[in-house]
Amino acid sequence: MGKDHFIIPIFVPHYGCPHDCVFCNQRRITGLSTDITPQYVRNTIESHSSTFPKGEITVEVAFYGGSFTGIEKEIQKELLAVPLEYKDRGIIDGIRLSTRPDYIDEDILNLLKEYKVDTIELGVQSLDDIVLNKSGRGHNSQQVYMASKLVKEYKFNLGLQMMVGLVGDSKEKAIYTAKEFVKIDPFCVRVYPTLVIRDTYLEKKYRNNTYKPLTLEKAIDITAHLLMIFEYYNIDVIRVGLQPTENLRLGKDVVAGPFHPSFRQLVESHIYKIILEKHLDRLTKVIVDENMIIEVNNKNVSNLVGQKSCNTRYLVNRYGLKTIKVYGRDMEKDTIGISIDGFNDRVYRKRTIEEYLQEKGIIRI
């Protein structure tokens, strides 16, 4: 059993970033507007550390928001010196930060090595140059490949962040970006749907009808395909969707777009729906007017059932079943058990994902 992992988040809103991406208003996303000081970092570490359970845990300080390596180097050193102290004392285990691909070079990486940073996440958003240009990113795709290569050469853990539904984006372009991420082979990935945040250029485009955000259903479908790609290639997706905050609520600072506080669960449920549909399509002759029992790993019951039982209700209607009962079991996460009136079957998640992605022409074996 792995250790419980705890993050101490330090938000650095817009600090060090001269760019104004069309989708971005960091002050609204984080809810912070003050400059970050070493004392603030220290206070945050102390307050979070006091809430963690005793025992076998890992703790990581993470600098989020803005573009950390765009800050003046002296200020970077002052901020990083605080978690370094706690790391050297054995109070925390790791240091993580987020930055832009065009703010990575050998001097920066040498500095981050000196302060024992473990993970560098690059805000890539897309590897389609048209999408990057229309989003006002200020860098091109080639800079992403170069920065990623450097980060890995310096033996940092590389994280890559992407968005779906940007200006000029499409499902095909998002899948292309995910497949390029696979080639880069990062340590971890984050996937965010594009939201229209108040007081951004994207809000202006939305108001004058030159930008149409993804529907929630479309964002779920695209993101599900991305997660299946990453799962097939064993790449860890550590975040899907923005973390809901008091400010970040639909109707408050989110003007429009596919916002949902449980976005990842909706995506994971959609993947189970795809997997079960693909398998049950083969059993249509034996399941009509039958009762079905599905067994799955205890941790995956809610994802398989879907919010408000949407998956089980959909499958009952689609295949003419009487009922579907889902039970959690102590079983492999990759395995789904199906029983219908004495007929027992097994569905293997990764194998089914592979078949599905091949059928869609997304991967070739």
N, C-alpha and C positions, 0 to 999 in steps of 0.2 A: 504494500500500500504506500503510495507516494505521500510526501509531506504536504500539509495544507499550505497554500501560497497566498500571501497577503501583499497588497500593493499600497504604498503610501504615495498618493498623487500630489504633485506640486504643479499647479497650473501657472504657466508663464504666458499670459494672453498678449499676443501681437508683439511681444518683446523681441526686438531684433529682426523683425520681418518688414521690409520696405514694400513688399508686394501686397496687393489688395485683390485677392482672387474673387471672382464674381459671387461665389457661394459663401464667402467667409465673413463672419463678424465674431471674432474670438471673444470679445468682451461679453457678448450676449450668450455665447455658447457656454462659457465657463462661469459666468456670473461675477467675474472679478474685473476690476478696473485699476487697481493699485499696482505699482511696481513691486516686484518681488525682491526681498532682501534676504541676506543670510540668516538673520534672526527669524524671519518668517519661515524659512526652510527648517530651521532648528525646532521652532515651536510646533510645526506640523508633524515632524518626525516624532517628537515627544508625545504629542496628544494622541496620535494614531497608535504608537507603540504600547501605550498604557491600556489599550482596549484589546490587544491580541491575547489569545489563550497561551498558556504555558505549554511546553512540550516540543515535539518535533514539528516545527514550522519553518518556512522560508519567508523572508521579508525583503521586499524590493522597493527602493525609492525610484519614482518615475517622474521625470519632468515632461509635462504635456503642454500642448498649445504653442502657438507661435513657431519660432524657428530657433531652437536653442543655440546652435552653433553660429547664428548670425549676430548674437550678442557680442559686445566688446569682450575680448579675451580675458581681460582682468576681471570683469564681472562674472564670466563663466567660471574662472578659477575660484572666485569668492563663493559662488553658489555650490560648486562641486566639492569644495573643501569640507562642507558640512556633512553630506552623506559619506564622504570618504572617511571622516573621523569615526562615524558610527559603524562603518564597514570594518575598519581596522580594529575596532573594539568588539567586533563580533555581534553587534546588536542588529545589523541588517546584513543581508547576504548578497544583494545585487543593486546596481545602479543602471537605470534605463533613461533614455531621452529620445525625443522626437525632433526631427529637423527636415530641411529640404535637401533634395539631391544636389542642387547647385551650391550648397554650403558645406560640402565635404571636400577636403583635400588632405595631403599628407601632414601639414602643420597642425590642422585641426585634430586629426586622428592621433597624432603623437601627444597632443595635449590631453585628449580623452583617455589615452592609455595611462598617462601619468596619474590621472585621478581615478583610475581603476573602474571606468565605465564598462559595463558588460554588454549591453544591448543598445544598438542604434536603430531606430525606426525611421524610415524615409517616407515622407508624404508624397507618394507617387501620383495617386488618383487615377491616372490612365497612362497607357503606353501608346496611345494614338495621338500623333502630333497635332492633328486638327482639333481634337478635344482639348488638349493642353492649351493650345493657342486661344480657343474660344473661352476657356475658363480663366484666362489671365494669369496662368501659372508662372510665366517668366522663365521657364526652362523647357528643354525639349526631351524627347525620349532617350536620346543618346547619352545625355547627362545622367539619366537614371542608371543605365547600364554601367557607366564608368564609376559612378559613386558606389554602386552595389559591389562591384569588383574590388574596389579599394577597401571598403568596410570588411569584406570577407578576407582579403589578403592580410589585414591587420588583426585578424582573429577575433573580431567582435561578433556577437550574435546579430544577424541582420533581420530586421523586421520591415515589411513592406505594407503600405496602406493604399487601398484603392477605393474609388467611389463609383457608384452606378447611377445613371440618369443625369449626368452632366450635360451641359449645352453641347449639342452635336454628337452625343453618345448614342449607342444602340446596344441591343443584346449581343449582337455579333462582335462589336468592339470591346464590350466588357469581357466576353469569353476569350477574345484575343489577348487582352491584358492578363487575364488569369493564366493562360497558357504560357505567356512570356514570363510571368512570375515563376512558374514551375521550372522553366529553363534556368532562371537565376538561382533557384533553390534556396529560398530564405529560411531562416529559423522559425519565423512566424508571420502571419498575415492578419490584417484587419480589413473588414469590408463595411462600407457605409453607404446607405442610400442618400442621394442628394436631397436636402431639404431647403425650402425657401425660407431663409432667416430674415427677420426684420432688419431694415437699414443696410441692406446689401444691394449690389448692382443686380444680382439675380432677382431680387424683389421687384426692381424697376422693370426688368424684362418680363416678369410674370404679370405685373400690372398692365403693361401695354401689349400683352398677348404675343410676345416674341419668344417666350419660353413656356413650355408645358411640362410640369413635373410628372414623374411616373405615378401611376395609380399605385395603391398599396398592393393590389394583386399582381401587377406587373413587376414591381420591385421584388416581391417575394419570389416570383418565378425566376427572374434573372439571377437573384442571389442564390437561390437553391442550386442552379446549374453551376455557379462558381464554387459553392461549397462541395458539390459532388466532385468537381475537378480536383480541388485541393485534397479532399479525403482520399481520392483514388491514388494521388501521388504522395500521400503521407505528409502533407504540409499542415501544420497546426494553425487553425484559424482561432485566434484568441479573443476576437471581438467582432460582433455583427450588429451594426446599428449604434447610434449615439446613445450614451448613457443619459437616461432621463434626469433632469434636474428641475428645480422649482421654476427656473426661467424657461427651460426647454420643454415647452408643452404646446401642443397644437392649440391655436387660438391665442397664445401669448406671443412668444418670440418666434415660433414656427408659424409662418403665414400659410404655407401650403406644402404639399409633398407627402411622401409615404411614411409618416411618423407613426410609430406604435411602440408603447413602452416594453412590449414583449416581442419585438421584431424577430429576434433570433429564434424564439420558439415557433413562431409562425413559419419561418423558413425551414426549420428542422421537421416540422409537421408536414410541410409540402413535400419534402424529400421522402418521407415515409409513404405519403400518398402515391408518389410516382413509383416507388418500389413495389408497393402492394398491388397497384393497378397492373403493373407489368407482369407480376406473377399470377394474379387472379384471372387475367385475360386468357391464360392457358387452361383455366379450370371452369370456364363458364358452363360447361355441360353438367358438372357435378355439384354445383353450389346453389342453384336456384331453389328457393323455398327451403333452404337448409339453415341450421344454426351453426355459426362459426365461432370457434374459440381461437384466439390469438395469444401466444405467450411471447414475452419479450423481457429483456433485462429490466430489473426494477427501476433503474434510473431513466429508462426511455418510455415508460408507460404514457406519461402525459403528452410527450411529443408524438407518439403514434396515434393516440386517441384524437389529438387536436383540440384546440380551444373550443369549449362548448360542444365537445364531441363531434366536431365538424367532419373529421376523417371517417369515423365509423358510420355516421349518418349518410355521408356521401357513398360509401362502399355498399351499404345496405340497399340504397336506392339504385345504384348503378348495376348491381349484380343480382337483384331480386332476392336477397337473403332475408330470412326471418329476423335474425338478430346477430349481433357480433358482441362477444364478451372478451375483454382484454384483461389478462392477468400478468402481473409482474413476477418474475422468477429470478433465481440466482443462476443466470446463464450467460454465455458469451454475448457481448454487445453486438457482435456481427450477425448473430443468429436470431431469426424470427420463426417461431413454431406455429403451424396452422393445423387445426383439427376440424373435420367436418364429418359427423356421423360415422365415426370409425376410420375415416381416411385421414392419415397423418402426413404432414409435409413439412419441409424445412426451406426457408428462404435465407439466402446468405447475402447480406446487405452489400458488401463490397463487390461481390461477383455480379450482382444485379445492376449496381451502379456502372460497372465496367461495360456490361452488355448494353445498357441504355445509352451511355455516352458514345459507344461505337455505332449504334443504330442511328444516332443523331449526327454522326460524322464529326463529333467533337474530338474524339481521340481515335488513333489508328494503332493497332497492335501488330 
